């Protein structure tokens, strides 16, 4: 996974999908908020790429910005497209697979 970082976006208007670009055969990420209370990270997945099953200690909210993804949470799969969101609960196994190129915004709430 490739990670990119750029200028501070605080107080600026922006299109989140425009802040991250696809890279062939890769998953690219860019954290735009990093606080003790949580993070917001943008991801761009090439078609067929994904994240293998894992758990996180905090709730995480996925909002699809472009494309289509299959998200599996505790063995149940959901297909999401542009504008849709899903909450991945803390400590539940989850995985993602890009059914086509897709971008998402991941908000993780730290408790």
C-alpha positions as CSV (number, residue, x, y, z in Angstrom):
1,X,0.0,0.0,0.0
2,X,1.3,3.4,-1.0
3,X,0.7,6.3,1.4
4,X,0.9,10.0,0.3
5,X,0.7,13.1,2.4
6,X,0.4,16.7,1.3
7,X,-0.6,20.2,2.5
8,X,-2.8,20.9,5.6
9,X,-6.4,21.1,4.4
10,X,-7.8,22.7,7.6
11,X,-10.3,25.5,6.7
12,X,-10.2,24.7,3.0
13,X,-13.0,23.4,0.8
14,X,-12.1,20.3,-1.2
15,X,-13.5,17.3,-3.1
16,X,-12.1,14.2,-1.2
17,X,-12.1,12.0,-4.4
18,X,-9.9,14.6,-6.1
19,X,-7.2,14.4,-3.4
20,X,-6.1,10.9,-4.2
21,X,-5.3,9.1,-7.5
22,X,-5.4,5.5,-8.6
23,X,-2.2,3.6,-9.1
24,X,-2.1,0.5,-11.3
25,X,-2.1,-2.7,-9.2
26,X,-2.1,-0.8,-5.9
27,X,-4.0,0.6,-2.9
28,X,-3.1,4.2,-2.2
29,X,-3.9,6.0,1.0
30,X,-3.8,9.6,2.3
31,X,-4.6,10.5,5.9
32,X,-6.3,14.0,6.0
33,X,-7.1,14.1,9.7
34,X,-5.0,12.5,12.4
35,X,-6.1,13.3,15.9
36,X,-6.1,11.4,19.3
37,X,-9.9,11.2,18.9
38,X,-9.8,9.6,15.4
39,X,-8.6,9.7,11.8
40,X,-10.0,10.3,8.3
41,X,-8.1,8.5,5.6
42,X,-8.8,8.5,1.8
43,X,-8.1,5.3,-0.2
44,X,-7.9,4.6,-3.9
45,X,-8.1,0.9,-4.9
46,X,-7.3,-0.4,-8.3
47,X,-9.8,-3.0,-9.6
48,X,-9.3,-6.4,-7.9
49,X,-7.2,-4.9,-5.1
50,X,-8.4,-5.1,-1.5
51,X,-7.6,-5.5,2.2
52,X,-7.5,-9.0,3.6
53,X,-9.6,-9.8,6.7
54,X,-8.5,-8.0,9.8
55,X,-9.9,-6.4,12.9
56,X,-9.6,-2.9,14.3
57,X,-10.0,-1.8,17.9
58,X,-12.3,1.1,16.9
59,X,-15.5,1.6,14.9
60,X,-14.8,2.6,11.3
61,X,-17.1,4.2,8.8
62,X,-16.6,3.7,5.1
63,X,-18.1,6.2,2.6
64,X,-17.7,5.2,-1.0
65,X,-16.6,8.2,-3.2
66,X,-16.3,6.4,-6.6
67,X,-16.7,2.9,-7.9
68,X,-18.0,-0.3,-6.4
69,X,-16.6,-2.4,-3.5
70,X,-17.5,-5.6,-1.7
71,X,-17.1,-5.3,2.1
72,X,-17.4,-8.4,4.3
73,X,-18.0,-7.9,8.0
74,X,-18.1,-11.0,10.2
75,X,-18.8,-13.2,7.2
76,X,-21.7,-11.1,5.7
77,X,-20.9,-9.4,2.4
78,X,-22.3,-6.0,1.2
79,X,-21.9,-4.4,-2.2
80,X,-21.5,-0.6,-2.0
81,X,-21.4,2.0,-4.6
82,X,-20.9,5.8,-4.8
83,X,-22.5,7.7,-2.0
84,X,-23.1,4.6,0.2
85,X,-21.8,4.1,3.7
86,X,-21.3,1.2,6.1
87,X,-20.2,1.1,9.7
88,X,-17.6,-1.6,10.5
89,X,-17.9,-2.3,14.2
90,X,-14.8,-2.5,16.5
91,X,-13.3,-5.9,16.9
92,X,-15.3,-7.5,14.2
93,X,-13.4,-9.1,11.3
94,X,-13.8,-7.3,8.0
95,X,-12.3,-7.3,4.5
96,X,-12.6,-5.2,1.3
97,X,-12.3,-6.0,-2.4
98,X,-12.6,-3.5,-5.2
99,X,-15.0,-4.9,-7.8
100,X,-13.9,-2.0,-10.0
101,X,-11.6,0.9,-9.3
102,X,-13.0,2.6,-6.2
103,X,-12.2,5.4,-3.8
104,X,-13.4,5.6,-0.2
105,X,-13.2,7.8,2.8
106,X,-12.5,5.9,6.1
107,X,-13.4,7.6,9.4
108,X,-12.1,5.9,12.4
109,X,-13.5,6.9,15.8
110,X,-11.0,6.4,18.7
111,X,-12.6,5.8,22.1
